[in-house]
Amino acid sequence: MAKEKKKEKKGRFAGMKEFLVGVKLEMSKVVWPTKKEIVSFTAVVLVACAFFTIAFWAIDTGFLAALKAVLNIDLA
């Protein structure tokens, strides 16, 4: 019972302070990537985006051509 009252007396910012201390502790454990790794990862993402953009464009164009042929329509 006494511990519960003590926790209530700490105030509403005690939990936030504890949270921020935990965040600081966890952030100190993070292994940050090097500049070379970041450049490499960025290049991979850009190449993947370009690949999927071209692939989806090709699929869409092919599907539209097939649809035009099957339905015998002209979208001018």
C-alpha positions as CSV (number, residue, x, y, z in Angstrom):
1,M,0.0,0.0,0.0
2,A,2.8,2.4,0.9
3,K,4.5,1.7,-2.5
4,E,1.4,2.5,-4.4
5,K,1.1,5.9,-2.6
6,K,4.8,6.6,-3.3
7,K,4.3,6.0,-7.0
8,E,1.3,8.3,-7.0
9,K,3.3,11.0,-5.3
10,K,6.1,10.9,-8.0
11,G,3.8,12.8,-10.4
12,R,2.9,12.3,-13.9
13,F,6.4,13.1,-15.3
14,A,8.2,10.3,-13.4
15,G,7.0,7.8,-16.0
16,M,8.1,10.0,-18.8
17,K,11.5,10.4,-17.3
18,E,11.9,6.7,-16.9
19,F,10.8,6.2,-20.5
20,L,13.4,8.7,-21.8
21,V,16.1,7.1,-19.7
22,G,15.2,3.8,-21.3
23,V,15.2,5.4,-24.8
24,K,18.7,6.8,-24.2
25,L,19.9,3.4,-23.0
26,E,18.5,1.6,-26.1
27,M,19.8,4.2,-28.5
28,S,23.3,3.7,-27.1
29,K,23.1,0.1,-28.2
30,V,22.2,0.9,-31.8
31,V,24.8,0.1,-34.5
32,W,24.5,2.9,-37.0
33,P,25.3,2.2,-40.7
34,T,28.4,3.8,-42.3
35,K,28.1,6.3,-45.0
36,K,29.2,3.7,-47.6
37,E,26.4,1.4,-46.4
38,I,23.8,4.1,-46.6
39,V,24.9,5.0,-50.2
40,S,24.8,1.3,-51.1
41,F,21.3,0.7,-49.6
42,T,20.0,3.8,-51.2
43,A,21.2,2.6,-54.6
44,V,19.6,-0.7,-54.1
45,V,16.2,0.9,-53.2
46,L,16.4,3.2,-56.3
47,V,17.2,0.4,-58.6
48,A,14.4,-1.7,-57.2
49,C,12.0,1.2,-57.6
50,A,13.0,1.7,-61.2
51,F,12.7,-2.0,-61.9
52,F,9.2,-2.3,-60.5
53,T,8.1,0.9,-62.2
54,I,9.1,-0.5,-65.6
55,A,7.7,-3.9,-64.8
56,F,4.3,-2.5,-63.8
57,W,4.2,-0.2,-66.8
58,A,5.0,-3.1,-69.1
59,I,2.3,-5.3,-67.5
60,D,-0.3,-2.5,-67.6
61,T,0.6,-1.7,-71.3
62,G,0.3,-5.4,-72.2
63,F,-3.0,-5.8,-70.3
64,L,-4.4,-2.7,-72.0
65,A,-3.4,-4.0,-75.5
66,A,-4.9,-7.4,-74.7
67,L,-8.1,-5.8,-73.5
68,K,-8.3,-3.7,-76.6
69,A,-7.9,-6.7,-78.8
70,V,-10.4,-8.8,-77.0
71,L,-13.1,-6.1,-76.7
72,N,-12.2,-4.7,-80.2
73,I,-12.2,-1.1,-78.9
74,D,-10.1,1.9,-79.7
75,L,-9.3,4.3,-76.9
76,A,-8.3,7.5,-78.8
